[in-house]
Amino acid sequence: MKYMLNTEDRKFIIDSVKKGYKVTELARMFNVTPRRIQQILHESELPESSRDSELTEEEKKFIDDLWDKYRIGSRTIYYLLRSKGFNVSYYKIYNYMKVKRMVQIKENALIVNGKKAEPPLSTVLLDYHQRSFNDQYAIFCVDMTTKKILSYSESMKITSDVVAAVLDGLNVSGKIKKLMIRSGVLSLIYNSSNLGYIARKKGISEVVTDKGSSRVHLSLSKLWQNYDKYRWTFNSLEEFVNWYNERPVTRFEDRIASPDQIFEEYIKKYDMNTGES
C-alpha cells in the first residue's frame, strides 16, 4: 500500500535531504519510489505560486472568522469550507491554524513516524520468535512506542526460568505502565508460575494477555525480519540488540532517530516515574 504524503511529510523529506539523508532511505521509510522523493525535492525548488501551497486571502479570512466566532477545530472548518465550494486540502488548513496558534497541540507531545504516540513504557510487549524449527527462540521485551528492545534472551526451549530472566532484565529508569504478554506459551507460563511477583517487584501497574497476538506480533515484523537477517552476523545477542537499538530508522519530531535515542531523550526530558508528560 502506498503512503499518502502530507505537508508535514514533504517538509520532513526536504529537511532530511538537506541534513544528508539518502533519497533511497527516505523512499523506504515512506513506502514510495525514489522517483517520488526526487519529485518532491524538485517541487520544493519551484516558486510558491507554482506549488500552490498557500491559502488564498479569502480562505484565510473564512478560517479566521469561523475561529473568532465559534472556536471550532481544523477538521470542522475543512468540511465547512468544502460545503461553501472551497477546494482546499485539510493539511493547508491545519498548518495555517497551527501557525496562527488556533490548533492546540499538547505540550511535550511525542511525535513518532508523523503521529502522536504514547510515552515510552506505556506498553511493553513480551514476545518471542523462532526463525526456523531447528533454531533457538528469541524472547524479547520491547517498548511498543519506540520499538526499543529492553530485555532479551535466547533459548532452545521457552521455560519459566527463561521468561523470569527476561522480566528480571527489565531495568529501566521509568515505570512500566502495562506489560502485554503474547498469548500462547508465554501467557500459559506466566499464569502458571510466580512470574507475577517479578512484575510487581518491577512496579508494573498492569499485566494483560494479548488476545490478538497475531496482530501485535506483526507490529514487530521489522524487528523479527532484522533478527532473521542479521542476528547471525553478531557474536552475541547483546551485540545484535545494541546494534538494533542504535539504528537511526524512525521519524522522531524533525529528524530520523534510533529507538534508543527516542527512548532516552524522552526519559530524560520528562519524569516518567511520576507520570508527567
LINWO-V66180 format. One record per backbone hydrogen bond with DSSP energy under -0.5 kcal/mol. NH is the residue of the N-H (numbers start at 1). CO is the residue of the C=O. If there is no record, write none. Layout:
nh->(NH | NH)
co->(CO | CO)
This chain:
nh->(3 | 3 | 5 | 10 | 11 | 12 | 13 | 14 | 15 | 16 | 17 | 18 | 19 | 20 | 21 | 26 | 27 | 28 | 29 | 30 | 31 | 32 | 36 | 37 | 38 | 39 | 40 | 41 | 42 | 43 | 44 | 45 | 45 | 46 | 50 | 51 | 52 | 53 | 60 | 61 | 62 | 63 | 64 | 65 | 66 | 67 | 68 | 69 | 70 | 71 | 71 | 77 | 78 | 79 | 80 | 81 | 82 | 83 | 84 | 85 | 86 | 88 | 93 | 94 | 95 | 96 | 97 | 98 | 99 | 100 | 101 | 102 | 103 | 104 | 105 | 106 | 109 | 110 | 111 | 112 | 112 | 113 | 115 | 117 | 122 | 124 | 125 | 126 | 127 | 127 | 129 | 131 | 135 | 137 | 138 | 139 | 139 | 140 | 140 | 141 | 142 | 142 | 143 | 144 | 144 | 147 | 150 | 150 | 151 | 153 | 155 | 159 | 163 | 164 | 165 | 166 | 167 | 168 | 169 | 170 | 171 | 172 | 177 | 177 | 178 | 178 | 179 | 180 | 180 | 181 | 181 | 182 | 183 | 187 | 188 | 189 | 190 | 191 | 192 | 193 | 197 | 198 | 199 | 200 | 201 | 202 | 203 | 204 | 205 | 206 | 208 | 210 | 211 | 213 | 215 | 216 | 217 | 218 | 219 | 220 | 221 | 224 | 225 | 226 | 227 | 228 | 229 | 230 | 231 | 231 | 233 | 234 | 240 | 241 | 242 | 243 | 244 | 245 | 246 | 247 | 249 | 249 | 250 | 252 | 252 | 253 | 255 | 257 | 257 | 259 | 260 | 262 | 263 | 264 | 265 | 266 | 267 | 268 | 269 | 270 | 272 | 274 | 275 | 276)
co->(30 | 31 | 3 | 6 | 7 | 8 | 9 | 10 | 11 | 12 | 13 | 14 | 15 | 17 | 16 | 22 | 23 | 24 | 25 | 26 | 27 | 27 | 33 | 33 | 34 | 35 | 36 | 37 | 38 | 39 | 40 | 41 | 42 | 43 | 47 | 47 | 48 | 48 | 56 | 57 | 58 | 59 | 60 | 61 | 62 | 63 | 64 | 65 | 66 | 66 | 67 | 73 | 74 | 75 | 76 | 77 | 78 | 79 | 80 | 82 | 81 | 86 | 89 | 90 | 91 | 92 | 93 | 94 | 95 | 96 | 98 | 97 | 97 | 102 | 103 | 104 | 106 | 117 | 109 | 110 | 115 | 251 | 112 | 110 | 119 | 178 | 142 | 180 | 125 | 140 | 138 | 136 | 132 | 155 | 129 | 137 | 153 | 127 | 138 | 151 | 125 | 140 | 148 | 123 | 142 | 143 | 141 | 148 | 141 | 139 | 137 | 157 | 159 | 160 | 161 | 162 | 163 | 164 | 165 | 167 | 169 | 170 | 121 | 175 | 121 | 122 | 206 | 124 | 178 | 179 | 208 | 126 | 210 | 182 | 184 | 185 | 186 | 187 | 188 | 190 | 194 | 194 | 195 | 196 | 197 | 198 | 200 | 199 | 176 | 177 | 179 | 181 | 209 | 210 | 212 | 212 | 213 | 214 | 215 | 217 | 218 | 220 | 221 | 222 | 223 | 224 | 225 | 226 | 226 | 227 | 230 | 231 | 236 | 237 | 238 | 239 | 240 | 241 | 242 | 244 | 247 | 257 | 257 | 250 | 255 | 111 | 252 | 250 | 255 | 247 | 245 | 258 | 259 | 260 | 261 | 262 | 263 | 264 | 265 | 266 | 270 | 271 | 271 | 271)
